Amino acid sequence: MRFLFQTAAVICLCFVLGACTASTASTHTEQPVSGSSQNYDNLNYYYEFDDILIPKELDFQAGDSYTLDNRKFRVGIMKFTGRVEIPDLLQFFINNMTKDNWEKTSAVKGKTSILSFEKFNKSCVIQVEDTFARDTVTIIAVETKDGSNSETNLAK
């Protein structure tokens, strides 16, 4: 099942990258996260997906981001830039994805670091590029919707 889900995610990403049906993320949902040591101006937030927390130091890049939403799945490619210490940024994602019930499936650390997470009907890859001027974070998330179970569709 994991192989089928990953294959479906790659196919979905090809559609999105082809920009045939992609649209920019003009309707987003920012949901501030409360914390005892944070004030309202300095809150981390959720963007497009309500279980992927974004650190407040990163700025959303609408021109480089896409979402595709249909009746079977939702795919988002979201880009953020900012200046953050890479080890702290990676630890932020590992800690907060775990809090939002994601399971880390793999991690590659280097000049370009990649974290991979999964849930029952979701998959997420977070790529962090350490560049001279600004760090770039690319989040690719895929969510299958009710009735689109790969094993069920495979049997048909």
Backbone bond lengths (Angstrom), bond angles and torsions (degrees), N, CA, C in turn:
res aa  C-N    CA-C-N  psi(-1)  N-CA   C-N-CA  omega(-1)  CA-C   N-CA-C  phi
1 M - - - 1.439 - - 1.524 110.54 -
2 R 1.323 116.50 -37.53 1.463 120.29 -180.00 1.531 109.88 -61.13
3 F 1.331 117.66 -42.88 1.452 121.28 179.95 1.522 110.79 -61.79
4 L 1.338 116.96 -43.24 1.464 120.30 179.16 1.522 111.09 -64.55
5 F 1.318 117.57 -40.19 1.461 121.09 -179.89 1.528 110.15 -66.03
6 Q 1.332 117.28 -42.00 1.461 120.53 179.30 1.525 110.73 -67.54
7 T 1.325 117.29 -38.61 1.457 120.69 177.49 1.520 110.38 -63.82
8 A 1.324 116.61 -43.42 1.462 120.47 177.61 1.519 110.57 -62.28
9 A 1.315 117.56 -38.46 1.462 121.06 179.20 1.519 111.04 -64.79
10 V 1.320 117.29 -41.31 1.464 121.09 178.93 1.522 110.74 -64.96
11 I 1.318 116.95 -42.24 1.461 120.82 178.27 1.521 110.28 -62.77
12 C 1.322 116.20 -43.14 1.468 120.49 178.52 1.522 110.73 -60.91
13 L 1.313 115.81 -42.31 1.454 119.83 -179.58 1.522 111.76 -65.23
14 C 1.324 116.94 -34.11 1.464 120.03 176.30 1.520 110.70 -62.15
15 F 1.327 116.81 -41.84 1.455 120.22 176.97 1.524 110.84 -61.89
16 V 1.309 115.53 -44.88 1.455 119.93 -177.71 1.522 110.51 -65.34
17 L 1.327 116.61 -45.54 1.457 120.32 -179.06 1.516 111.70 -66.17
18 G 1.311 117.29 -27.90 1.448 121.31 176.04 1.514 112.23 -70.01
19 A 1.309 116.74 -14.95 1.467 124.55 177.19 1.518 113.33 59.77
20 C 1.335 116.86 20.59 1.458 119.12 178.64 1.522 111.21 -68.95
21 T 1.328 115.93 -43.85 1.455 119.66 -177.75 1.509 112.31 -121.45
22 A 1.322 116.36 12.96 1.462 119.57 -176.88 1.512 109.92 -80.11
23 S 1.311 114.78 150.70 1.458 120.93 174.93 1.505 107.99 -137.55
24 T 1.319 115.57 154.53 1.456 117.75 179.50 1.513 109.49 -73.16
25 A 1.290 115.43 157.49 1.460 121.48 -176.96 1.523 109.55 -81.69
26 S 1.329 116.42 81.00 1.457 119.39 -178.03 1.518 111.60 -88.94
27 T 1.309 116.61 -22.06 1.456 119.11 176.75 1.508 107.94 -111.11
28 H 1.298 116.53 100.33 1.452 120.36 -178.42 1.514 109.49 -117.58
29 T 1.286 112.86 162.77 1.450 118.33 178.50 1.508 108.49 -122.03
30 E 1.299 115.80 112.48 1.452 120.18 174.36 1.508 107.31 -98.91
31 Q 1.316 115.29 123.13 1.443 120.53 179.76 1.521 107.79 -122.70
32 P 1.324 118.18 103.07 1.458 119.36 -179.87 1.518 111.64 -60.43
33 V 1.310 114.44 147.30 1.455 121.28 178.04 1.517 107.05 -104.92
34 S 1.304 115.57 127.68 1.452 118.51 -178.18 1.521 110.30 -82.79
35 G 1.295 115.26 148.81 1.451 121.27 177.21 1.510 108.68 -153.87
36 S 1.302 117.32 147.96 1.453 119.74 -175.14 1.524 112.55 -66.70
37 S 1.342 118.24 -28.17 1.455 120.13 -177.64 1.522 112.33 -100.28
38 Q 1.338 118.47 6.41 1.456 121.23 -178.61 1.515 110.19 -111.73
39 N 1.349 115.48 143.74 1.452 117.89 171.59 1.519 108.86 -99.81
40 Y 1.320 117.83 176.45 1.459 122.08 -172.74 1.523 112.33 -61.36
41 D 1.318 119.58 -32.76 1.457 122.48 -177.59 1.520 113.07 -76.17
42 N 1.305 119.58 -16.44 1.452 122.66 -173.73 1.522 113.18 -119.13
43 L 1.316 117.72 41.93 1.457 120.22 -175.23 1.521 112.15 -98.48
44 N 1.322 116.15 143.37 1.452 121.55 169.17 1.521 106.85 -71.07
45 Y 1.343 117.72 162.66 1.459 119.19 -174.55 1.526 111.39 -147.74
46 Y 1.330 114.97 162.11 1.457 122.52 173.29 1.529 107.06 -99.38
47 Y 1.321 117.30 144.97 1.458 121.56 -178.77 1.520 108.39 -137.86
48 E 1.308 118.34 122.99 1.469 125.51 -179.56 1.526 114.34 65.13
49 F 1.311 118.94 -49.53 1.460 122.17 178.65 1.523 107.87 -110.40
50 D 1.324 116.96 128.43 1.465 120.93 -173.05 1.520 114.03 -81.36
51 D 1.325 117.14 11.36 1.461 119.49 177.83 1.531 112.25 -134.41
52 I 1.331 115.99 21.60 1.467 121.60 174.43 1.527 106.86 -126.12
53 L 1.315 115.62 101.96 1.459 121.66 -176.08 1.527 110.14 -80.02
54 I 1.337 115.18 134.95 1.464 122.44 -179.54 1.528 108.48 -109.14
55 P 1.331 118.25 131.62 1.465 119.22 178.46 1.523 111.39 -69.19
56 K 1.306 115.67 145.96 1.464 122.60 -175.87 1.523 112.93 -61.54
57 E 1.326 118.44 -21.23 1.459 121.88 -178.34 1.531 113.04 -76.48
58 L 1.326 117.75 -10.89 1.458 121.28 -178.56 1.518 110.92 -98.91
59 D 1.334 115.59 138.12 1.460 122.66 178.63 1.522 109.74 -105.51
60 F 1.337 116.05 133.64 1.454 122.33 -179.88 1.526 110.34 -70.18
61 Q 1.331 116.99 136.76 1.462 123.73 178.55 1.526 108.79 -109.70
62 A 1.327 116.26 90.55 1.462 121.39 -174.30 1.526 112.59 -62.49
63 G 1.323 118.12 -36.16 1.458 120.91 -178.16 1.518 113.95 -67.46
64 D 1.304 117.61 -20.39 1.463 122.18 -179.42 1.519 112.55 -109.04
65 S 1.319 117.85 10.91 1.465 122.24 -175.31 1.518 110.07 -118.39
66 Y 1.340 114.87 147.41 1.457 121.00 -177.34 1.522 110.35 -141.74
67 T 1.330 115.57 151.51 1.458 120.48 170.72 1.517 108.89 -135.53
68 L 1.299 115.23 147.25 1.453 122.78 175.30 1.516 106.57 -132.46
69 D 1.317 116.10 125.39 1.459 120.90 -176.88 1.523 108.22 -133.73
70 N 1.324 116.81 118.44 1.455 120.11 174.25 1.524 108.43 -133.39
71 R 1.300 118.25 -169.06 1.464 119.77 -173.45 1.523 113.57 -73.66
72 K 1.331 118.91 -17.78 1.465 121.02 -178.15 1.522 113.95 -101.26
73 F 1.322 117.73 -30.75 1.456 119.24 -176.95 1.525 110.88 -156.64
74 R 1.326 114.01 167.30 1.462 122.37 174.98 1.522 106.75 -133.41
75 V 1.324 115.77 130.45 1.458 122.22 -179.75 1.520 107.85 -124.78
76 G 1.311 116.02 137.52 1.449 120.75 175.32 1.508 110.55 -133.50
77 I 1.335 115.48 132.91 1.453 121.91 170.26 1.514 104.71 -116.83
78 M 1.325 115.53 108.29 1.465 120.77 -174.49 1.524 109.15 -117.62
79 K 1.329 115.53 130.50 1.468 120.52 178.66 1.518 109.63 -112.25
80 F 1.320 114.36 140.10 1.453 122.93 178.61 1.524 108.06 -134.86
81 T 1.317 116.43 148.71 1.458 120.39 174.50 1.516 109.26 -130.82
82 G 1.311 115.38 155.68 1.451 120.87 178.78 1.511 109.64 172.86
83 R 1.290 116.36 177.07 1.461 121.32 178.09 1.518 108.05 -115.20
84 V 1.324 116.26 105.06 1.458 122.35 -176.96 1.528 107.59 -139.14
85 E 1.311 116.60 147.75 1.460 120.02 174.05 1.526 107.99 -65.00
86 I 1.328 116.62 124.85 1.465 121.28 -173.77 1.524 112.85 -59.60
87 P 1.342 120.17 -47.01 1.475 118.10 178.98 1.537 112.26 -59.39
88 D 1.336 117.05 -38.22 1.464 120.67 178.11 1.525 110.92 -66.60
89 L 1.329 116.61 -40.14 1.462 121.26 179.71 1.528 111.15 -64.65
90 L 1.320 116.75 -44.66 1.461 120.17 178.36 1.529 110.89 -62.75
91 Q 1.332 116.16 -42.75 1.462 119.68 178.79 1.531 111.33 -65.44
92 F 1.344 117.16 -36.45 1.468 121.77 175.95 1.530 109.76 -56.77
93 F 1.334 116.61 -50.32 1.460 119.62 -178.94 1.523 111.85 -65.45
94 I 1.319 117.85 -42.56 1.468 120.16 179.39 1.528 110.47 -60.66
95 N 1.328 117.35 -47.17 1.467 121.30 -178.74 1.523 112.30 -64.13
96 N 1.334 116.96 -47.72 1.460 119.89 -173.93 1.519 113.36 -77.99
97 M 1.321 118.05 -30.50 1.461 119.07 174.97 1.531 109.28 -67.10
98 T 1.328 117.11 -38.26 1.459 120.82 176.57 1.521 110.65 -63.10
99 K 1.344 116.67 -41.30 1.474 120.19 177.95 1.516 111.76 -62.56
100 D 1.343 116.93 -31.01 1.461 121.39 178.91 1.532 111.86 -92.11
101 N 1.343 116.12 22.41 1.468 124.25 173.44 1.522 114.76 67.99
102 W 1.311 118.35 27.36 1.454 122.44 172.02 1.524 108.34 -88.32
103 E 1.318 116.43 148.23 1.456 122.05 175.39 1.530 108.27 -108.98
104 K 1.325 116.68 124.11 1.460 120.41 178.34 1.523 108.20 -72.45
105 T 1.339 116.22 126.40 1.456 120.51 -178.80 1.522 112.62 -104.79
106 S 1.342 117.00 -25.10 1.465 119.17 177.15 1.518 109.76 -164.52
107 A 1.333 114.39 160.46 1.463 120.98 177.57 1.515 108.92 -150.27
108 V 1.319 115.60 132.75 1.454 122.72 174.21 1.515 105.80 -124.42
109 K 1.330 116.84 124.41 1.460 119.91 -177.75 1.514 109.70 -117.32
110 G 1.330 115.54 135.34 1.455 122.79 -179.58 1.511 108.89 177.87
111 K 1.330 117.85 -155.77 1.462 120.81 176.70 1.525 109.83 -59.12
112 T 1.326 115.12 -38.75 1.457 121.45 169.21 1.520 106.20 -114.60
113 S 1.325 116.34 117.79 1.464 121.81 -179.47 1.519 109.31 -105.19
114 I 1.325 115.79 145.21 1.460 121.24 -179.25 1.517 109.13 -132.09
115 L 1.327 115.34 128.75 1.461 122.29 174.61 1.519 107.69 -115.85
116 S 1.317 116.68 137.81 1.456 121.55 179.50 1.526 109.00 -123.39
117 F 1.339 115.62 133.44 1.460 121.91 -178.23 1.522 109.65 -132.77
118 E 1.338 116.17 154.58 1.459 121.78 176.66 1.522 110.91 -140.59
119 K 1.317 113.92 153.68 1.464 124.94 169.85 1.520 106.42 -133.78
120 F 1.323 115.53 -176.58 1.468 120.38 -179.02 1.530 111.91 -52.65
121 N 1.315 118.21 -53.10 1.461 121.08 -176.00 1.525 112.35 -120.25
122 K 1.339 116.94 20.54 1.461 120.24 -176.42 1.521 110.81 -137.95
123 S 1.317 113.41 153.97 1.452 121.03 174.66 1.521 107.29 -141.29
124 C 1.324 116.50 143.83 1.461 120.35 -177.00 1.528 109.42 -144.31
125 V 1.325 115.55 134.90 1.457 122.46 174.20 1.522 106.97 -122.48
126 I 1.330 115.60 128.60 1.461 121.58 178.97 1.524 107.40 -116.60
127 Q 1.333 115.17 119.53 1.465 121.10 179.07 1.518 108.41 -109.99
128 V 1.330 116.27 127.73 1.463 122.16 -179.77 1.519 107.96 -118.77
129 E 1.340 115.62 119.43 1.460 121.21 179.63 1.520 109.14 -107.38
130 D 1.312 115.29 125.29 1.456 121.92 178.73 1.527 107.97 -91.29
131 T 1.329 116.33 104.49 1.459 120.69 179.68 1.523 109.39 -113.65
132 F 1.309 116.19 169.14 1.456 121.28 -175.23 1.531 112.22 -64.31
133 A 1.303 117.70 -51.72 1.467 121.43 -174.48 1.531 112.51 -81.92
134 R 1.310 116.61 -53.98 1.461 121.45 -176.55 1.517 109.13 -142.05
135 D 1.307 115.46 149.25 1.458 120.75 175.62 1.523 108.12 -85.06
136 T 1.324 115.67 144.69 1.455 120.88 178.73 1.522 108.84 -117.46
137 V 1.322 115.12 129.49 1.460 121.31 177.58 1.527 107.28 -116.09
138 T 1.323 116.11 124.34 1.457 121.48 176.06 1.526 107.51 -115.10
139 I 1.322 115.48 124.09 1.461 121.09 179.55 1.520 107.81 -114.33
140 I 1.330 115.85 122.56 1.459 121.73 176.77 1.519 106.73 -114.07
141 A 1.325 116.02 116.23 1.461 120.95 -177.23 1.527 109.34 -123.81
142 V 1.330 115.87 138.59 1.459 122.55 178.44 1.515 107.64 -129.19
143 E 1.323 115.16 130.59 1.469 121.30 178.60 1.519 108.57 -128.76
144 T 1.334 116.95 122.49 1.453 119.65 173.77 1.523 107.60 -86.53
145 K 1.317 115.11 149.09 1.464 120.16 -177.48 1.515 110.41 -104.05
146 D 1.325 117.30 170.72 1.463 122.55 -179.62 1.518 110.63 -53.21
147 G 1.332 114.68 137.89 1.452 119.99 176.47 1.516 113.79 85.26
148 S 1.347 117.91 3.52 1.459 118.77 -178.38 1.520 111.70 -116.15
149 N 1.314 116.50 31.60 1.460 121.88 178.31 1.523 109.53 -62.86
150 S 1.334 117.54 125.64 1.468 122.49 -176.01 1.518 112.53 -59.35
151 E 1.334 118.05 -41.02 1.462 120.16 -178.97 1.501 111.49 -64.74
152 T 1.339 118.37 -38.80 1.452 122.03 178.59 1.507 110.52 -65.81
153 N 1.352 118.05 -44.61 1.448 121.53 -179.27 1.511 111.40 -68.96
154 L 1.311 118.53 -31.47 1.449 122.46 179.32 1.529 111.15 -66.35
155 A 1.321 117.11 -35.99 1.459 121.41 -178.24 1.519 112.87 -72.46
156 K 1.320 116.91 -19.19 1.480 120.05 -176.67 1.495 112.97 -77.80
